[in-house]
Amino acid sequence: MEQLLHKNVSTNGILMHFVEMGSGPVVLFLHGFPDGWFGWRKQIPVFAKAGFRTIAPDMRGYGDSSAPEGVNNYTYLHIVGDLIGLLDALEVDKVFVVGHDWGATIAWQMTIFRPDRVIALANLSVYYTPRNPKGSFVTLMREHVGDDHYFVKFQLPGEAEARIEQVTYDGFFRHVFSNKFTPLLPDWSKAFEEKGPLPESTSEEDLAHYVSEFQKHGFTPALNYYRAFDLSWELTAAWMNCKVLVPTIFMIGDQDLVYHFPNAQQDIQRMAEHFPLLKEITIVEGANHFLQVERPDIVNDHILKSFKNFLAKL
């Protein structure tokens, strides 16, 4: 088995840490919240063995990458800029992109801003939502479900961090990965009070890794992605109603909390209006939010098959 290499590059004013394995066409893996490159541990060796060069960064604010202070440093443009700088530093022209959760959000934006750098896209869990002229996703979520949704709660500086500290990092991650997280509680943070067993897909060693990684920067940088929603909305008016001609597939579990957002299932079926080369939508029965960890065989098989088909047509 090939060795997993840890590397760093300077990009867009930050130091970005990433892991790399394999050789061949490049697959760029983008993690979500609360995660890191480690969230792709069940994909990296499989894709490398299949003939791809895998690159999985710690995004800005996570793990061993820099964590600039200030919400205004966490817009879509900053994060995509980091990734383009990473590719330039590695002298990589075009890549396959795989995103999960916030990584999927950034991957959608990357194909909008720089479709010239993306061969094909596979996104997990977070579907594409076009820019709404009425306001940002947070504004619309507040209108639909009020102030109790976690997207809204995360907007308050220090509040979410204090609650996570109270339940401990171990307690927080234990609930995130045991699929007990419920975002629509009068007090959303009560979701973390009862400790339960981890699923078979996540070990105690995995949990300890996440606790250690988030002790480096705390949770504020990661939460700043949510707090920059409004600013990202303001900055992306120029891409309103654009159509993206990048071959794309999408996967989501039917038990994923995102799948049950207001209008989510209808919006998923409408993604082809903006991504006309959307080839496949896969709803995985019984699967939760961390699809790539919980159902790695299904995820790996679907994405590898699609990417190899796209390669054959180049």
C-alpha positions as CSV (number, residue, x, y, z in Angstrom):
1,M,0.0,0.0,0.0
2,E,1.3,3.5,-0.9
3,Q,2.3,5.8,1.9
4,L,0.0,8.7,2.9
5,L,2.1,11.9,2.6
6,H,1.5,15.0,4.7
7,K,2.4,18.3,3.0
8,N,2.0,22.0,3.3
9,V,1.8,24.8,0.7
10,S,1.4,28.6,1.0
11,T,-1.8,29.7,-0.8
12,N,-3.9,32.8,-0.8
13,G,-2.2,34.2,2.3
14,I,-2.5,31.1,4.4
15,L,-0.6,27.9,5.0
16,M,-2.6,24.9,3.8
17,H,-2.0,21.4,5.1
18,F,-3.0,18.4,2.9
19,V,-2.5,14.7,2.5
20,E,-1.6,13.0,-0.8
21,M,-1.5,9.4,-2.0
22,G,-1.3,7.8,-5.5
23,S,-0.5,9.0,-9.0
24,G,-2.6,9.7,-12.1
25,P,-5.5,12.1,-12.7
26,V,-6.0,14.2,-9.6
27,V,-9.0,13.9,-7.3
28,L,-9.5,16.8,-4.8
29,F,-11.4,15.8,-1.7
30,L,-13.1,18.6,0.2
31,H,-14.3,18.0,3.7
32,G,-17.2,19.6,5.6
33,F,-18.1,20.5,9.2
34,P,-17.0,19.3,11.7
35,D,-14.3,17.4,9.9
36,G,-10.9,17.5,8.1
37,W,-8.9,15.5,5.6
38,F,-9.5,12.5,7.9
39,G,-13.1,12.4,6.8
40,W,-11.9,10.9,3.5
41,R,-9.8,8.1,5.2
42,K,-12.1,5.5,3.6
43,Q,-11.7,7.0,0.1
44,I,-8.1,8.1,-0.2
45,P,-6.4,4.6,-0.4
46,V,-9.2,3.2,-2.6
47,F,-9.0,5.9,-5.2
48,A,-5.2,5.8,-5.1
49,K,-5.3,2.0,-5.8
50,A,-7.7,2.7,-8.6
51,G,-5.1,4.9,-10.4
52,F,-5.8,8.4,-9.1
53,R,-3.7,10.9,-7.3
54,T,-5.7,11.9,-4.3
55,I,-5.3,15.2,-2.5
56,A,-7.3,16.0,0.6
57,P,-6.6,19.4,2.3
58,D,-7.5,20.6,5.7
59,M,-9.6,23.6,4.7
60,R,-8.9,27.1,6.0
61,G,-9.6,27.1,9.8
62,Y,-9.2,23.3,10.2
63,G,-6.5,21.0,11.5
64,D,-3.0,21.9,10.5
65,S,-4.0,24.7,8.1
66,S,-4.0,28.3,9.1
67,A,-7.1,29.8,10.8
68,P,-7.3,33.5,10.1
69,E,-9.3,35.6,12.6
70,G,-12.5,37.3,11.5
71,V,-15.7,36.1,9.8
72,N,-14.9,38.1,6.7
73,N,-12.0,35.7,6.0
74,Y,-14.3,32.8,5.4
75,T,-16.4,33.6,2.3
76,Y,-16.9,31.4,-0.7
77,L,-14.3,33.4,-2.5
78,H,-11.6,33.0,0.1
79,I,-12.1,29.2,0.3
80,V,-12.2,28.7,-3.4
81,G,-9.2,31.0,-3.7
82,D,-7.3,28.7,-1.3
83,L,-8.0,25.7,-3.5
84,I,-7.0,27.3,-6.8
85,G,-3.8,28.4,-5.1
86,L,-3.2,24.9,-3.9
87,L,-3.6,23.5,-7.4
88,D,-1.4,26.2,-8.8
89,A,1.3,25.5,-6.2
90,L,1.2,21.8,-7.2
91,E,1.1,22.7,-10.9
92,V,-2.2,20.8,-11.4
93,D,-4.4,22.2,-14.1
94,K,-7.7,20.3,-13.8
95,V,-9.1,18.0,-11.2
96,F,-12.0,15.8,-10.3
97,V,-13.6,17.2,-7.2
98,V,-15.4,15.3,-4.4
99,G,-17.1,17.3,-1.7
100,H,-19.1,16.6,1.4
101,D,-21.2,18.9,3.6
102,W,-19.4,22.3,3.6
103,G,-16.9,20.8,1.2
104,A,-19.8,20.2,-1.2
105,T,-21.0,23.8,-0.8
106,I,-17.5,25.0,-1.7
107,A,-17.3,22.5,-4.6
108,W,-20.5,23.8,-6.1
109,Q,-19.0,27.3,-5.9
110,M,-15.7,26.2,-7.3
111,T,-17.4,24.9,-10.4
112,I,-19.3,28.2,-10.7
113,F,-16.2,30.4,-10.3
114,R,-13.6,28.2,-12.0
115,P,-15.2,25.5,-14.2
116,D,-12.0,25.6,-16.3
117,R,-10.3,23.8,-13.4
118,V,-12.8,21.0,-12.8
119,I,-13.1,17.8,-14.9
120,A,-16.1,16.5,-13.1
121,L,-17.8,16.8,-9.7
122,A,-19.2,14.3,-7.2
123,N,-21.0,15.9,-4.2
124,L,-22.3,14.3,-1.1
125,S,-25.1,15.4,1.3
126,V,-25.4,19.1,0.5
127,Y,-27.4,19.8,-2.6
128,Y,-27.0,22.9,-4.8
129,T,-29.1,25.9,-3.9
130,P,-29.0,28.8,-6.4
131,R,-28.5,32.2,-5.0
132,N,-31.8,33.7,-4.0
133,P,-32.3,37.4,-4.6
134,K,-34.4,37.6,-1.4
135,G,-31.4,36.9,0.8
136,S,-28.9,34.4,2.0
137,F,-29.5,30.8,3.0
138,V,-29.5,31.8,6.7
139,T,-32.1,34.5,6.0
140,L,-34.4,32.1,4.2
141,M,-33.9,29.4,6.8
142,R,-34.9,31.9,9.5
143,E,-38.1,32.7,7.5
144,H,-38.9,29.0,7.1
145,V,-38.2,27.6,10.5
146,G,-37.5,30.5,12.8
147,D,-34.5,31.1,15.0
148,D,-34.1,27.6,16.4
149,H,-32.4,26.0,13.4
150,Y,-28.7,25.4,14.0
151,F,-27.7,27.5,10.9
152,V,-29.3,30.4,12.7
153,K,-28.0,29.5,16.1
154,F,-24.4,29.3,14.8
155,Q,-24.6,33.0,13.8
156,L,-24.2,34.2,17.4
157,P,-20.5,34.7,18.1
158,G,-19.3,32.6,21.1
159,E,-22.7,31.0,21.9
160,A,-22.2,27.7,20.0
161,E,-18.5,27.6,21.1
162,A,-19.5,27.9,24.7
163,R,-22.1,25.2,24.5
164,I,-19.7,22.8,22.8
165,E,-17.1,23.5,25.5
166,Q,-19.8,22.8,28.1
167,V,-20.7,19.4,26.7
168,T,-17.0,18.8,25.9
169,Y,-15.5,18.1,22.5
170,D,-15.8,14.4,23.1
171,G,-19.5,14.7,23.8
172,F,-20.0,16.9,20.7
173,F,-18.3,14.6,18.3
174,R,-19.9,11.5,19.9
175,H,-23.3,12.9,19.1
176,V,-22.4,14.2,15.6
177,F,-21.1,10.8,14.5
178,S,-23.8,8.8,16.3
179,N,-26.4,10.4,14.1
180,K,-28.3,11.9,17.0
181,F,-27.9,15.5,16.0
182,T,-31.3,17.2,15.8
183,P,-31.1,20.8,14.5
184,L,-34.8,21.8,15.2
185,L,-34.9,21.8,19.0
186,P,-36.1,24.8,21.1
187,D,-32.6,24.5,22.5
188,W,-30.6,22.8,19.8
189,S,-27.6,22.2,22.1
190,K,-29.7,19.8,24.2
191,A,-29.0,17.3,21.4
192,F,-25.5,16.8,22.9
193,E,-26.4,16.1,26.5
194,E,-27.0,12.4,26.2
195,K,-24.0,10.3,25.3
196,G,-24.5,7.2,23.2
197,P,-22.5,4.6,21.5
198,L,-20.7,5.3,18.3
199,P,-21.8,3.6,15.1
200,E,-19.6,0.8,13.8
201,S,-18.3,3.1,11.0
202,T,-16.5,5.4,13.6
203,S,-14.1,4.0,16.2
204,E,-13.1,5.5,19.5
205,E,-9.7,6.1,17.9
206,D,-11.4,8.1,15.1
207,L,-13.2,10.2,17.8
208,A,-10.0,10.9,19.6
209,H,-8.4,12.1,16.4
210,Y,-11.2,14.7,15.9
211,V,-11.0,15.9,19.4
212,S,-7.3,16.4,19.0
213,E,-7.6,18.2,15.7
214,F,-10.2,20.6,17.0
215,Q,-8.2,21.5,20.0
216,K,-5.7,23.2,17.7
217,H,-8.0,26.1,16.6
218,G,-11.2,25.5,18.6
219,F,-14.5,25.8,16.8
220,T,-14.7,29.5,15.9
221,P,-12.9,29.2,12.6
222,A,-15.1,26.3,11.4
223,L,-18.2,28.1,12.6
224,N,-17.1,31.2,10.7
225,Y,-18.1,29.5,7.5
226,Y,-21.7,29.7,8.6
227,R,-21.3,33.2,9.9
228,A,-20.0,34.4,6.5
229,F,-23.1,33.2,4.7
230,D,-24.5,36.7,4.4
231,L,-21.2,38.2,3.1
232,S,-20.8,35.4,0.6
233,W,-24.3,36.1,-0.6
234,E,-23.5,39.8,-1.1
235,L,-20.3,38.9,-3.0
236,T,-21.8,36.4,-5.5
237,A,-24.5,38.5,-7.2
238,A,-22.4,38.4,-10.5
239,W,-23.0,34.6,-10.7
240,M,-26.8,34.8,-10.3
241,N,-28.7,32.2,-12.5
242,C,-25.5,30.9,-14.2
243,K,-25.5,27.4,-15.7
244,V,-22.5,25.2,-15.0
245,L,-21.4,22.8,-17.7
246,V,-19.4,20.4,-15.5
247,P,-20.4,16.7,-15.4
248,T,-21.8,16.0,-12.0
249,I,-23.2,13.3,-9.8
250,F,-24.9,13.8,-6.4
251,M,-25.4,11.4,-3.5
252,I,-27.3,11.8,-0.2
253,G,-28.7,9.5,2.5
254,D,-32.4,9.4,3.1
255,Q,-31.8,9.7,6.9
256,D,-29.5,12.8,6.4
257,L,-30.9,15.8,8.2
258,V,-30.1,17.9,5.1
259,Y,-32.5,15.6,3.1
260,H,-35.3,16.8,5.4
261,F,-34.6,20.6,5.2
262,P,-37.6,22.6,3.9
263,N,-38.1,21.9,0.2
264,A,-34.9,19.8,0.0
265,Q,-36.2,16.9,-1.9
266,Q,-37.8,19.1,-4.5
267,D,-34.7,21.3,-4.8
268,I,-32.5,18.2,-5.3
269,Q,-34.6,17.2,-8.3
270,R,-34.3,20.7,-9.7
271,M,-30.5,20.9,-9.6
272,A,-30.2,20.1,-13.3
273,E,-31.7,23.5,-14.1
274,H,-28.4,25.0,-13.0
275,F,-26.1,21.9,-13.6
276,P,-27.4,20.6,-17.0
277,L,-24.7,18.0,-17.1
278,L,-26.0,16.4,-13.8
279,K,-25.8,12.7,-14.7
280,E,-27.0,11.0,-11.6
281,I,-28.8,11.6,-8.3
282,T,-28.5,8.7,-5.8
283,I,-30.6,8.5,-2.6
284,V,-29.0,5.9,-0.3
285,E,-31.6,4.2,1.9
286,G,-30.9,4.1,5.6
287,A,-27.8,6.3,5.3
288,N,-27.1,9.4,7.4
289,H,-25.1,12.5,6.9
290,F,-21.5,11.1,6.9
291,L,-22.2,9.0,3.9
292,Q,-18.6,8.5,2.9
293,V,-17.8,7.0,6.3
294,E,-21.0,5.1,6.9
295,R,-21.3,3.6,3.4
296,P,-17.9,3.9,1.8
297,D,-18.3,1.0,-0.6
298,I,-21.4,2.5,-2.2
299,V,-19.8,5.9,-2.3
300,N,-16.5,4.7,-3.7
301,D,-18.1,2.5,-6.4
302,H,-20.5,5.2,-7.6
303,I,-17.8,7.9,-7.8
304,L,-15.1,5.8,-9.3
305,K,-17.4,4.4,-12.0
306,S,-18.6,7.9,-12.9
307,F,-15.1,9.4,-13.0
308,K,-13.7,6.6,-15.1
309,N,-16.6,7.1,-17.5
310,F,-15.9,10.8,-17.7
311,L,-12.2,10.1,-18.3
312,A,-13.0,7.7,-21.2
313,K,-14.9,10.6,-22.9
314,L,-12.1,13.1,-22.7
